[in-house]
Amino acid sequence: MNKKDGKLSDGWKLVSDSGCSLLVPEKMDIDYSVVPFTISVDDADYIDGLDINIEDMLDHIENCRSGGRTSCPSPHAWLEAWGDAENVIAFTLSAALSGSYNSAIAARHMALEKNPGRNICVINTCGAGALPEHLAQSIYDGISDGDSFDMVVKTAEDVARKTQVMFALGSLDNLIKAGRLNKLVGYAAHRFSISAIGVASPGGRIELRHKFRGLKKIYGKLIDTLREVGFDGGELVISHCMNEEGAEKLGHLIKAEWLDTDVSVVPASGLCSYYMGKGGMIVTYYDGNRA
């Protein structure tokens, strides 16, 4: 759990689940924490946090017959993370991919029944991966300017809506097992070692754009897909599963194509690594031109 004690922003709390963590710079004087998903394999539970051993988890999944399963944070976990903060903004993995959003909504009802005077907003990001710093910065700026809770939330929702997500999947196996992709596509992908590039639909589901054999093609396909969706530079984050060298290479290729791009490279969470597989990457970027 990553937590920062607030001073300027006393009374405010930002919380995300481990499927859609925020980039919050140390300089931001704001309280932030993450509630973890749990990945279960056989009789072992891997709690998604800084101490999770992703390589061991993925090797365990690969060598077990049943595969793994994931559990979203409980309402109690959300309540505990919110604490007694008067103003809470919570961010969840796409509601189309997980029950985390519904769990947070249930927690919100419980919290407001106990104390109706609190301000609590739950935002479905319709995405996954590390969200660009622009989101936390927009919230921090609003708080610093003395904006009302509703105004800060409106800004956060607008930035979240304009944050785009792209998936470079090293393996489709766990997405198929979880019912996130068509089983026929999954059978062919598994048999022929197919990798894929996907994007998040407006409703937060994964839409496959390109399927190909071998991870070596992933860089060119990602650049092609960024062109297709009209990327024109700005802030971009690459979350990777055990592929820092590949993520850095992709970052250099993106900056060579779009000079006005600020690229951050971070390790993916356990949950995101579980779904995208070894070598996979998630690209998130802020698209200010999106309606």
Secondary structure, 3 states (H helix, E strand, C coil): CCCCCCCCCCCEEEEEECCCCECCCCCCCCCEEEECCEEEECCEEEECCCCCCHHHHHHHHHHCCCCEEEECCCHHHHHHHHCCCCEEEEEECCCCCCCHHHHHHHHHHHHHHHCCCCEEEEEECCCCCCECHHHHHHHHHHHHCCCCHHHHHHHHHHHHHCEEEEEEECCCHHHHHCCCCCHHHHHHHHHCCEEEEEEECCCCCEEEEEEEECHHHHHHHHHHHHHHCCCCCEEEEEEECCCHHHHHHHHHHHHHHCCCEEEEEEECCHHHHHHHCCCCEEEEEECCCCC
